[in-house]
């Protein structure tokens, strides 16, 4: 589990991802010093398992499913990526619950300065925007951000200078693809509200919208 608070950025050394899967090798300053094979690292928001380590280097196997769901297949040598280690049990929870299991990708369609921030507007498919709410959370390339506005299949986030400096988001140009992960809570609520598949097909779940409203969850 991750929080969407980026620890550092790394650079792609090699991306041998032809044939539907492969190996991704990165260079980073801090994270390789404090992890071991088998650890989970979020790379642009995608949870990957460390397979080997070297001095300032780290490697991952990348599956075909990961390439289908994410933008990792388009990484180029030298490109920077956002990195976050899995949350330690005694760590601070600064962002929101991020699993590292990407729901899909979106496209940057506009960036506009506003005060000390930049407003980024993305388009996304319906299977992602259906879970979005204003002031809710979304992970964009692994960065925990707050949705400031929704309009059809588009949504906007305000990114402050600190986040622009410590992540790759400031380098994104209109037309670039980003990894998106919805808030886990929304997806679980939807699942619980669906008919109970353990019984009859038309048997309603005991968890419904009225019950959520009664207890302050909706």
Secondary structure, 3 states (H helix, E strand, C coil): CECCCCCEEEEEEEEECHHHCEEEEEECCCHHHHCCCCCEEEECCEEEEEEEEECCEEEEEECHHHHHHCCHHHCCCCCEEEEEECCCCCCCCCCCCECCCCCEEEEEEEEEEECCEEEEEEEECHHHHCCCCCCCEEEECCEEEEEEEEECCEEEEEECHHHHHHCCHHHCCCCCEEEEEECHHHHHHHHHHCCCCCCCCCCCCCCCHHHHHHCCCC
